[in-house]
Amino acid sequence: MRRLVPEIERLRAAGAAWSDLMPWLSQRLGVPIADDKGARAVQKLFRRAVAKEGCHESQR
């Protein structure tokens, strides 16, 4: 997930909604994201990866 953080941040800054990113993330991560619970789990992983990088999408 950490390697996808810059690309996700770029897409989010361009106005992509999380719901728009889920099919792409599902393919990139190789994990099916079939429902809201899965989507929330991916968002949580993203936030953790961002925290480890020391920057947050709202700071950009």
PQR file with spaces between the fields and no chain letter, atoms N, CA, C, O and H, PARSE charges and radii, in Angstrom:
ATOM       1  N    MET     1       0.825   -1.187    0.000 -0.4000 1.5000
ATOM       2  CA   MET     1       0.000    0.000    0.000 -0.0000 2.0000
ATOM       3  C    MET     1       0.873    1.256    0.000  0.5500 1.7000
ATOM       4  O    MET     1       0.546    2.239   -0.665 -0.5500 1.4000
ATOM       5  N    ARG     2       1.982    1.225    0.743 -0.4000 1.5000
ATOM       6  CA   ARG     2       2.819    2.428    0.836 -0.0000 2.0000
ATOM       7  C    ARG     2       3.326    2.882   -0.518  0.5500 1.7000
ATOM       8  O    ARG     2       3.482    4.082   -0.744 -0.5500 1.4000
ATOM       9  H    ARG     2       2.248    0.427    1.283  0.4000 1.0000
ATOM      10  N    ARG     3       3.583    1.958   -1.418 -0.4000 1.5000
ATOM      11  CA   ARG     3       4.075    2.361   -2.736 -0.0000 2.0000
ATOM      12  C    ARG     3       2.979    3.018   -3.570  0.5500 1.7000
ATOM      13  O    ARG     3       3.278    3.713   -4.541 -0.5500 1.4000
ATOM      14  H    ARG     3       3.456    0.983   -1.235  0.4000 1.0000
ATOM      15  N    LEU     4       1.724    2.810   -3.208 -0.4000 1.5000
ATOM      16  CA   LEU     4       0.609    3.413   -3.936 -0.0000 2.0000
ATOM      17  C    LEU     4       0.203    4.776   -3.386  0.5500 1.7000
ATOM      18  O    LEU     4      -0.568    5.492   -4.024 -0.5500 1.4000
ATOM      19  H    LEU     4       1.481    2.245   -2.419  0.4000 1.0000
ATOM      20  N    VAL     5       0.711    5.142   -2.215 -0.4000 1.5000
ATOM      21  CA   VAL     5       0.299    6.393   -1.562 -0.0000 2.0000
ATOM      22  C    VAL     5       0.449    7.611   -2.476  0.5500 1.7000
ATOM      23  O    VAL     5      -0.509    8.372   -2.606 -0.5500 1.4000
ATOM      24  H    VAL     5       1.338    4.560   -1.697  0.4000 1.0000
ATOM      25  N    PRO     6       1.606    7.834   -3.116 -0.5600 1.5000
ATOM      26  CA   PRO     6       1.723    9.030   -3.956  0.2800 2.0000
ATOM      27  C    PRO     6       0.702    9.066   -5.096  0.5500 1.7000
ATOM      28  O    PRO     6       0.145   10.118   -5.408 -0.5500 1.4000
ATOM      29  N    GLU     7       0.465    7.923   -5.705 -0.4000 1.5000
ATOM      30  CA   GLU     7      -0.496    7.868   -6.809 -0.0000 2.0000
ATOM      31  C    GLU     7      -1.922    8.099   -6.310  0.5500 1.7000
ATOM      32  O    GLU     7      -2.703    8.794   -6.961 -0.5500 1.4000
ATOM      33  H    GLU     7       0.918    7.068   -5.452  0.4000 1.0000
ATOM      34  N    ILE     8      -2.262    7.519   -5.160 -0.4000 1.5000
ATOM      35  CA   ILE     8      -3.593    7.723   -4.583 -0.0000 2.0000
ATOM      36  C    ILE     8      -3.778    9.191   -4.221  0.5500 1.7000
ATOM      37  O    ILE     8      -4.829    9.767   -4.501 -0.5500 1.4000
ATOM      38  H    ILE     8      -1.628    6.954   -4.632  0.4000 1.0000
ATOM      39  N    GLU     9      -2.780    9.797   -3.606 -0.4000 1.5000
ATOM      40  CA   GLU     9      -2.880   11.209   -3.241 -0.0000 2.0000
ATOM      41  C    GLU     9      -3.053   12.085   -4.471  0.5500 1.7000
ATOM      42  O    GLU     9      -3.818   13.049   -4.447 -0.5500 1.4000
ATOM      43  H    GLU     9      -1.926    9.329   -3.379  0.4000 1.0000
ATOM      44  N    ARG    10      -2.350   11.758   -5.540 -0.4000 1.5000
ATOM      45  CA   ARG    10      -2.475   12.531   -6.779 -0.0000 2.0000
ATOM      46  C    ARG    10      -3.892   12.425   -7.336  0.5500 1.7000
ATOM      47  O    ARG    10      -4.477   13.428   -7.744 -0.5500 1.4000
ATOM      48  H    ARG    10      -1.728   10.975   -5.559  0.4000 1.0000
ATOM      49  N    LEU    11      -4.438   11.222   -7.354 -0.4000 1.5000
ATOM      50  CA   LEU    11      -5.797   11.016   -7.858 -0.0000 2.0000
ATOM      51  C    LEU    11      -6.834   11.698   -6.974  0.5500 1.7000
ATOM      52  O    LEU    11      -7.785   12.295   -7.479 -0.5500 1.4000
ATOM      53  H    LEU    11      -3.962   10.407   -7.023  0.4000 1.0000
ATOM      54  N    ARG    12      -6.655   11.612   -5.651 -0.4000 1.5000
ATOM      55  CA   ARG    12      -7.589   12.260   -4.721 -0.0000 2.0000
ATOM      56  C    ARG    12      -7.527   13.778   -4.876  0.5500 1.7000
ATOM      57  O    ARG    12      -8.558   14.448   -4.826 -0.5500 1.4000
ATOM      58  H    ARG    12      -5.883   11.127   -5.240  0.4000 1.0000
ATOM      59  N    ALA    13      -6.323   14.327   -5.064 -0.4000 1.5000
ATOM      60  CA   ALA    13      -6.175   15.773   -5.257 -0.0000 2.0000
ATOM      61  C    ALA    13      -6.836   16.226   -6.559  0.5500 1.7000
ATOM      62  O    ALA    13      -7.297   17.362   -6.669 -0.5500 1.4000
ATOM      63  H    ALA    13      -5.484   13.783   -5.104  0.4000 1.0000
ATOM      64  N    ALA    14      -6.876   15.329   -7.537 -0.4000 1.5000
ATOM      65  CA   ALA    14      -7.515   15.640   -8.817 -0.0000 2.0000
ATOM      66  C    ALA    14      -9.033   15.505   -8.743  0.5500 1.7000
ATOM      67  O    ALA    14      -9.730   15.766   -9.724 -0.5500 1.4000
ATOM      68  H    ALA    14      -6.501   14.406   -7.448  0.4000 1.0000
ATOM      69  N    GLY    15      -9.546   15.095   -7.578 -0.4000 1.5000
ATOM      70  CA   GLY    15     -10.994   15.039   -7.392 -0.0000 2.0000
ATOM      71  C    GLY    15     -11.610   13.655   -7.452  0.5500 1.7000
ATOM      72  O    GLY    15     -12.835   13.530   -7.433 -0.5500 1.4000
ATOM      73  H    GLY    15      -8.979   14.883   -6.782  0.4000 1.0000
ATOM      74  N    ALA    16     -10.798   12.619   -7.523 -0.4000 1.5000
ATOM      75  CA   ALA    16     -11.341   11.260   -7.567 -0.0000 2.0000
ATOM      76  C    ALA    16     -11.912   10.885   -6.201  0.5500 1.7000
ATOM      77  O    ALA    16     -11.262   11.072   -5.172 -0.5500 1.4000
ATOM      78  H    ALA    16      -9.804   12.722   -7.538  0.4000 1.0000
ATOM      79  N    ALA    17     -13.118   10.361   -6.205 -0.4000 1.5000
ATOM      80  CA   ALA    17     -13.750    9.897   -4.964 -0.0000 2.0000
ATOM      81  C    ALA    17     -13.210    8.505   -4.629  0.5500 1.7000
ATOM      82  O    ALA    17     -12.735    7.777   -5.501 -0.5500 1.4000
ATOM      83  H    ALA    17     -13.646   10.210   -7.041  0.4000 1.0000
ATOM      84  N    TRP    18     -13.295    8.159   -3.343 -0.4000 1.5000
ATOM      85  CA   TRP    18     -12.850    6.820   -2.937 -0.0000 2.0000
ATOM      86  C    TRP    18     -13.594    5.749   -3.718  0.5500 1.7000
ATOM      87  O    TRP    18     -13.004    4.738   -4.100 -0.5500 1.4000
ATOM      88  H    TRP    18     -13.680    8.750   -2.635  0.4000 1.0000
ATOM      89  N    SER    19     -14.881    5.959   -3.958 -0.4000 1.5000
ATOM      90  CA   SER    19     -15.663    4.951   -4.687 -0.0000 2.0000
ATOM      91  C    SER    19     -15.138    4.764   -6.107  0.5500 1.7000
ATOM      92  O    SER    19     -15.233    3.671   -6.665 -0.5500 1.4000
ATOM      93  H    SER    19     -15.360    6.780   -3.647  0.4000 1.0000
ATOM      94  N    ASP    20     -14.584    5.829   -6.695 -0.4000 1.5000
ATOM      95  CA   ASP    20     -13.996    5.726   -8.033 -0.0000 2.0000
ATOM      96  C    ASP    20     -12.679    4.958   -8.009  0.5500 1.7000
ATOM      97  O    ASP    20     -12.312    4.306   -8.987 -0.5500 1.4000
ATOM      98  H    ASP    20     -14.508    6.717   -6.242  0.4000 1.0000
ATOM      99  N    LEU    21     -11.978    5.041   -6.894 -0.4000 1.5000
ATOM     100  CA   LEU    21     -10.665    4.401   -6.788 -0.0000 2.0000
ATOM     101  C    LEU    21     -10.730    2.919   -6.435  0.5500 1.7000
ATOM     102  O    LEU    21      -9.766    2.191   -6.671 -0.5500 1.4000
ATOM     103  H    LEU    21     -12.276    5.571   -6.099  0.4000 1.0000
ATOM     104  N    MET    22     -11.840    2.464   -5.878 -0.4000 1.5000
ATOM     105  CA   MET    22     -11.907    1.085   -5.384 -0.0000 2.0000
ATOM     106  C    MET    22     -11.647    0.023   -6.455  0.5500 1.7000
ATOM     107  O    MET    22     -10.891   -0.911   -6.187 -0.5500 1.4000
ATOM     108  H    MET    22     -12.622    3.056   -5.686  0.4000 1.0000
ATOM     109  N    PRO    23     -12.233    0.116   -7.653 -0.5600 1.5000
ATOM     110  CA   PRO    23     -11.912   -0.913   -8.660  0.2800 2.0000
ATOM     111  C    PRO    23     -10.420   -0.919   -9.025  0.5500 1.7000
ATOM     112  O    PRO    23      -9.819   -1.982   -9.181 -0.5500 1.4000
ATOM     113  N    TRP    24      -9.843    0.255   -9.156 -0.4000 1.5000
ATOM     114  CA   TRP    24      -8.424    0.372   -9.487 -0.0000 2.0000
ATOM     115  C    TRP    24      -7.562   -0.199   -8.363  0.5500 1.7000
ATOM     116  O    TRP    24      -6.620   -0.951   -8.614 -0.5500 1.4000
ATOM     117  H    TRP    24     -10.332    1.118   -9.029  0.4000 1.0000
ATOM     118  N    LEU    25      -7.896    0.166   -7.116 -0.4000 1.5000
ATOM     119  CA   LEU    25      -7.146   -0.349   -5.968 -0.0000 2.0000
ATOM     120  C    LEU    25      -7.291   -1.856   -5.834  0.5500 1.7000
ATOM     121  O    LEU    25      -6.331   -2.554   -5.508 -0.5500 1.4000
ATOM     122  H    LEU    25      -8.661    0.777   -6.912  0.4000 1.0000
ATOM     123  N    SER    26      -8.477   -2.347   -6.082 -0.4000 1.5000
ATOM     124  CA   SER    26      -8.720   -3.786   -6.014 -0.0000 2.0000
ATOM     125  C    SER    26      -7.784   -4.523   -6.967  0.5500 1.7000
ATOM     126  O    SER    26      -7.191   -5.542   -6.614 -0.5500 1.4000
ATOM     127  H    SER    26      -9.258   -1.781   -6.347  0.4000 1.0000
ATOM     128  N    GLN    27      -7.664   -3.991   -8.173 -0.4000 1.5000
ATOM     129  CA   GLN    27      -6.788   -4.605   -9.168 -0.0000 2.0000
ATOM     130  C    GLN    27      -5.321   -4.473   -8.759  0.5500 1.7000
ATOM     131  O    GLN    27      -4.570   -5.445   -8.843 -0.5500 1.4000
ATOM     132  H    GLN    27      -8.146   -3.163   -8.459  0.4000 1.0000
ATOM     133  N    ARG    28      -4.902   -3.285   -8.317 -0.4000 1.5000
ATOM     134  CA   ARG    28      -3.505   -3.053   -7.952 -0.0000 2.0000
ATOM     135  C    ARG    28      -3.071   -3.874   -6.744  0.5500 1.7000
ATOM     136  O    ARG    28      -1.941   -4.359   -6.686 -0.5500 1.4000
ATOM     137  H    ARG    28      -5.512   -2.496   -8.248  0.4000 1.0000
ATOM     138  N    LEU    29      -3.991   -4.026   -5.767 -0.4000 1.5000
ATOM     139  CA   LEU    29      -3.658   -4.764   -4.553 -0.0000 2.0000
ATOM     140  C    LEU    29      -3.871   -6.264   -4.712  0.5500 1.7000
ATOM     141  O    LEU    29      -3.363   -7.056   -3.917 -0.5500 1.4000
ATOM     142  H    LEU    29      -4.908   -3.632   -5.815  0.4000 1.0000
ATOM     143  N    GLY    30      -4.623   -6.655   -5.741 -0.4000 1.5000
ATOM     144  CA   GLY    30      -4.912   -8.064   -5.939 -0.0000 2.0000
ATOM     145  C    GLY    30      -5.886   -8.623   -4.926  0.5500 1.7000
ATOM     146  O    GLY    30      -5.889   -9.821   -4.645 -0.5500 1.4000
ATOM     147  H    GLY    30      -5.036   -6.012   -6.386  0.4000 1.0000
ATOM     148  N    VAL    31      -6.722   -7.739   -4.374 -0.4000 1.5000
ATOM     149  CA   VAL    31      -7.682   -8.119   -3.343 -0.0000 2.0000
ATOM     150  C    VAL    31      -9.063   -7.635   -3.771  0.5500 1.7000
ATOM     151  O    VAL    31      -9.219   -6.471   -4.139 -0.5500 1.4000
ATOM     152  H    VAL    31      -6.720   -6.765   -4.602  0.4000 1.0000
ATOM     153  N    PRO    32     -10.066   -8.509   -3.730 -0.5600 1.5000
ATOM     154  CA   PRO    32     -11.406   -8.041   -4.084  0.2800 2.0000
ATOM     155  C    PRO    32     -11.958   -7.089   -3.023  0.5500 1.7000
ATOM     156  O    PRO    32     -11.888   -7.362   -1.825 -0.5500 1.4000
ATOM     157  N    ILE    33     -12.501   -5.983   -3.482 -0.4000 1.5000
ATOM     158  CA   ILE    33     -13.135   -5.008   -2.592 -0.0000 2.0000
ATOM     159  C    ILE    33     -14.587   -4.942   -3.034  0.5500 1.7000
ATOM     160  O    ILE    33     -14.953   -4.156   -3.907 -0.5500 1.4000
ATOM     161  H    ILE    33     -12.558   -5.761   -4.456  0.4000 1.0000
ATOM     162  N    ALA    34     -15.404   -5.781   -2.416 -0.4000 1.5000
ATOM     163  CA   ALA    34     -16.760   -5.978   -2.914 -0.0000 2.0000
ATOM     164  C    ALA    34     -17.824   -5.136   -2.225  0.5500 1.7000
ATOM     165  O    ALA    34     -18.931   -5.001   -2.746 -0.5500 1.4000
ATOM     166  H    ALA    34     -15.107   -6.420   -1.706  0.4000 1.0000
ATOM     167  N    ASP    35     -17.513   -4.571   -1.070 -0.4000 1.5000
ATOM     168  CA   ASP    35     -18.562   -3.865   -0.335 -0.0000 2.0000
ATOM     169  C    ASP    35     -17.983   -2.684    0.433  0.5500 1.7000
ATOM     170  O    ASP    35     -16.781   -2.422    0.375 -0.5500 1.4000
ATOM     171  H    ASP    35     -16.614   -4.681   -0.647  0.4000 1.0000
ATOM     172  N    ASP    36     -18.847   -1.976    1.154 -0.4000 1.5000
ATOM     173  CA   ASP    36     -18.412   -0.811    1.924 -0.0000 2.0000
ATOM     174  C    ASP    36     -17.419   -1.182    3.017  0.5500 1.7000
ATOM     175  O    ASP    36     -16.514   -0.408    3.330 -0.5500 1.4000
ATOM     176  H    ASP    36     -19.823   -2.189    1.201  0.4000 1.0000
ATOM     177  N    LYS    37     -17.588   -2.360    3.595 -0.4000 1.5000
ATOM     178  CA   LYS    37     -16.672   -2.795    4.651 -0.0000 2.0000
ATOM     179  C    LYS    37     -15.252   -2.940    4.090  0.5500 1.7000
ATOM     180  O    LYS    37     -14.282   -2.527    4.727 -0.5500 1.4000
ATOM     181  H    LYS    37     -18.323   -2.989    3.342  0.4000 1.0000
ATOM     182  N    GLY    38     -15.142   -3.519    2.916 -0.4000 1.5000
ATOM     183  CA   GLY    38     -13.839   -3.652    2.267 -0.0000 2.0000
ATOM     184  C    GLY    38     -13.250   -2.304    1.896  0.5500 1.7000
ATOM     185  O    GLY    38     -12.045   -2.088    2.023 -0.5500 1.4000
ATOM     186  H    GLY    38     -15.930   -3.854    2.399  0.4000 1.0000
ATOM     187  N    ALA    39     -14.101   -1.401    1.437 -0.4000 1.5000
ATOM     188  CA   ALA    39     -13.642   -0.061    1.070 -0.0000 2.0000
ATOM     189  C    ALA    39     -13.123    0.687    2.296  0.5500 1.7000
ATOM     190  O    ALA    39     -12.097    1.363    2.223 -0.5500 1.4000
ATOM     191  H    ALA    39     -15.080   -1.576    1.334  0.4000 1.0000
ATOM     192  N    ARG    40     -13.818    0.569    3.408 -0.4000 1.5000
ATOM     193  CA   ARG    40     -13.364    1.224    4.640 -0.0000 2.0000
ATOM     194  C    ARG    40     -12.029    0.642    5.100  0.5500 1.7000
ATOM     195  O    ARG    40     -11.169    1.371    5.594 -0.5500 1.4000
ATOM     196  H    ARG    40     -14.651    0.019    3.467  0.4000 1.0000
ATOM     197  N    ALA    41     -11.856   -0.663    4.940 -0.4000 1.5000
ATOM     198  CA   ALA    41     -10.598   -1.300    5.325 -0.0000 2.0000
ATOM     199  C    ALA    41      -9.446   -0.768    4.476  0.5500 1.7000
ATOM     200  O    ALA    41      -8.354   -0.528    4.991 -0.5500 1.4000
ATOM     201  H    ALA    41     -12.555   -1.255    4.539  0.4000 1.0000
ATOM     202  N    VAL    42      -9.682   -0.584    3.191 -0.4000 1.5000
ATOM     203  CA   VAL    42      -8.647   -0.050    2.306 -0.0000 2.0000
ATOM     204  C    VAL    42      -8.303    1.388    2.696  0.5500 1.7000
ATOM     205  O    VAL    42      -7.131    1.763    2.713 -0.5500 1.4000
ATOM     206  H    VAL    42     -10.569   -0.779    2.772  0.4000 1.0000
ATOM     207  N    GLN    43      -9.320    2.192    3.007 -0.4000 1.5000
ATOM     208  CA   GLN    43      -9.075    3.573    3.426 -0.0000 2.0000
ATOM     209  C    GLN    43      -8.257    3.613    4.717  0.5500 1.7000
ATOM     210  O    GLN    43      -7.385    4.466    4.883 -0.5500 1.4000
ATOM     211  H    GLN    43     -10.272    1.888    2.993  0.4000 1.0000
ATOM     212  N    LYS    44      -8.544    2.688    5.623 -0.4000 1.5000
ATOM     213  CA   LYS    44      -7.802    2.611    6.885 -0.0000 2.0000
ATOM     214  C    LYS    44      -6.334    2.254    6.615  0.5500 1.7000
ATOM     215  O    LYS    44      -5.431    2.838    7.216 -0.5500 1.4000
ATOM     216  H    LYS    44      -9.252    1.995    5.489  0.4000 1.0000
ATOM     217  N    LEU    45      -6.101    1.296    5.713 -0.4000 1.5000
ATOM     218  CA   LEU    45      -4.729    0.934    5.345 -0.0000 2.0000
ATOM     219  C    LEU    45      -4.003    2.119    4.722  0.5500 1.7000
ATOM     220  O    LEU    45      -2.823    2.348    4.989 -0.5500 1.4000
ATOM     221  H    LEU    45      -6.834    0.823    5.225  0.4000 1.0000
ATOM     222  N    PHE    46      -4.723    2.874    3.885 -0.4000 1.5000
ATOM     223  CA   PHE    46      -4.139    4.045    3.248 -0.0000 2.0000
ATOM     224  C    PHE    46      -3.719    5.068    4.298  0.5500 1.7000
ATOM     225  O    PHE    46      -2.612    5.604    4.240 -0.5500 1.4000
ATOM     226  H    PHE    46      -5.681    2.688    3.668  0.4000 1.0000
ATOM     227  N    ARG    47      -4.595    5.334    5.250 -0.4000 1.5000
ATOM     228  CA   ARG    47      -4.280    6.308    6.302 -0.0000 2.0000
ATOM     229  C    ARG    47      -3.061    5.871    7.115  0.5500 1.7000
ATOM     230  O    ARG    47      -2.228    6.698    7.485 -0.5500 1.4000
ATOM     231  H    ARG    47      -5.494    4.898    5.297  0.4000 1.0000
ATOM     232  N    ARG    48      -2.960    4.583    7.386 -0.4000 1.5000
ATOM     233  CA   ARG    48      -1.793    4.069    8.119 -0.0000 2.0000
ATOM     234  C    ARG    48      -0.519    4.251    7.303  0.5500 1.7000
ATOM     235  O    ARG    48       0.515    4.653    7.838 -0.5500 1.4000
ATOM     236  H    ARG    48      -3.636    3.911    7.085  0.4000 1.0000
ATOM     237  N    ALA    49      -0.594    3.953    6.005 -0.4000 1.5000
ATOM     238  CA   ALA    49       0.572    4.103    5.138 -0.0000 2.0000
ATOM     239  C    ALA    49       0.991    5.565    5.060  0.5500 1.7000
ATOM     240  O    ALA    49       2.183    5.870    5.077 -0.5500 1.4000
ATOM     241  H    ALA    49      -1.433    3.626    5.571  0.4000 1.0000
ATOM     242  N    VAL    50       0.021    6.471    4.975 -0.4000 1.5000
ATOM     243  CA   VAL    50       0.325    7.898    4.930 -0.0000 2.0000
ATOM     244  C    VAL    50       0.975    8.333    6.234  0.5500 1.7000
ATOM     245  O    VAL    50       1.939    9.099    6.222 -0.5500 1.4000
ATOM     246  H    VAL    50      -0.947    6.223    4.961  0.4000 1.0000
ATOM     247  N    ALA    51       0.459    7.852    7.349 -0.4000 1.5000
ATOM     248  CA   ALA    51       1.016    8.206    8.656 -0.0000 2.0000
ATOM     249  C    ALA    51       2.474    7.754    8.763  0.5500 1.7000
ATOM     250  O    ALA    51       3.300    8.464    9.336 -0.5500 1.4000
ATOM     251  H    ALA    51      -0.323    7.230    7.358  0.4000 1.0000
ATOM     252  N    LYS    52       2.791    6.599    8.225 -0.4000 1.5000
ATOM     253  CA   LYS    52       4.166    6.099    8.273 -0.0000 2.0000
ATOM     254  C    LYS    52       5.088    6.933    7.393  0.5500 1.7000
ATOM     255  O    LYS    52       6.281    7.049    7.672 -0.5500 1.4000
ATOM     256  H    LYS    52       2.120    6.022    7.759  0.4000 1.0000
ATOM     257  N    GLU    53       4.534    7.514    6.327 -0.4000 1.5000
ATOM     258  CA   GLU    53       5.332    8.348    5.432 -0.0000 2.0000
ATOM     259  C    GLU    53       5.552    9.741    6.018  0.5500 1.7000
ATOM     260  O    GLU    53       6.429   10.473    5.560 -0.5500 1.4000
ATOM     261  H    GLU    53       3.565    7.419    6.100  0.4000 1.0000
ATOM     262  N    GLY    54       4.762   10.112    7.026 -0.4000 1.5000
ATOM     263  CA   GLY    54       4.938   11.399    7.686 -0.0000 2.0000
ATOM     264  C    GLY    54       4.265   12.556    6.987  0.5500 1.7000
ATOM     265  O    GLY    54       4.633   13.709    7.211 -0.5500 1.4000
ATOM     266  H    GLY    54       4.050    9.518    7.398  0.4000 1.0000
ATOM     267  N    CYS    55       3.290   12.277    6.147 -0.4000 1.5000
ATOM     268  CA   CYS    55       2.579   13.344    5.461 -0.0000 2.0000
ATOM     269  C    CYS    55       1.144   12.903    5.276  0.5500 1.7000
ATOM     270  O    CYS    55       0.848   11.709    5.305 -0.5500 1.4000
ATOM     271  H    CYS    55       2.991   11.340    5.965  0.4000 1.0000
ATOM     272  N    HIS    56       0.264   13.846    5.088 -0.4000 1.5000
ATOM     273  CA   HIS    56      -1.151   13.518    4.956 -0.0000 2.0000
ATOM     274  C    HIS    56      -1.709   14.239    3.747  0.5500 1.7000
ATOM     275  O    HIS    56      -1.277   15.346    3.425 -0.5500 1.4000
ATOM     276  H    HIS    56       0.505   14.816    5.064  0.4000 1.0000
ATOM     277  N    GLU    57      -2.667   13.617    3.076 -0.4000 1.5000
ATOM     278  CA   GLU    57      -3.200   14.184    1.848 -0.0000 2.0000
ATOM     279  C    GLU    57      -3.762   15.587    2.049  0.5500 1.7000
ATOM     280  O    GLU    57      -3.735   16.388    1.115 -0.5500 1.4000
ATOM     281  H    GLU    57      -3.018   12.718    3.338  0.4000 1.0000
ATOM     282  N    SER    58      -4.269   15.909    3.235 -0.4000 1.5000
ATOM     283  CA   SER    58      -4.825   17.240    3.459 -0.0000 2.0000
ATOM     284  C    SER    58      -3.732   18.302    3.557  0.5500 1.7000
ATOM     285  O    SER    58      -4.022   19.496    3.474 -0.5500 1.4000
ATOM     286  H    SER    58      -4.291   15.258    3.993  0.4000 1.0000
ATOM     287  N    GLN    59      -2.479   17.879    3.734 -0.4000 1.5000
ATOM     288  CA   GLN    59      -1.369   18.824    3.834 -0.0000 2.0000
ATOM     289  C    GLN    59      -0.815   19.203    2.476  0.5500 1.7000
ATOM     290  O    GLN    59       0.048   20.076    2.388 -0.5500 1.4000
ATOM     291  H    GLN    59      -2.244   16.909    3.801  0.4000 1.0000
ATOM     292  N    ARG    60      -1.277   18.586    1.445 -0.4000 1.5000
ATOM     293  CA   ARG    60      -0.757   18.863    0.102 -0.0000 2.0000
ATOM     294  C    ARG    60      -1.468   19.990   -0.547  0.5500 1.7000
ATOM     295  O    ARG    60      -1.150   20.349   -1.681 -0.5500 1.4000
ATOM     296  H    ARG    60      -1.978   17.877    1.516  0.4000 1.0000
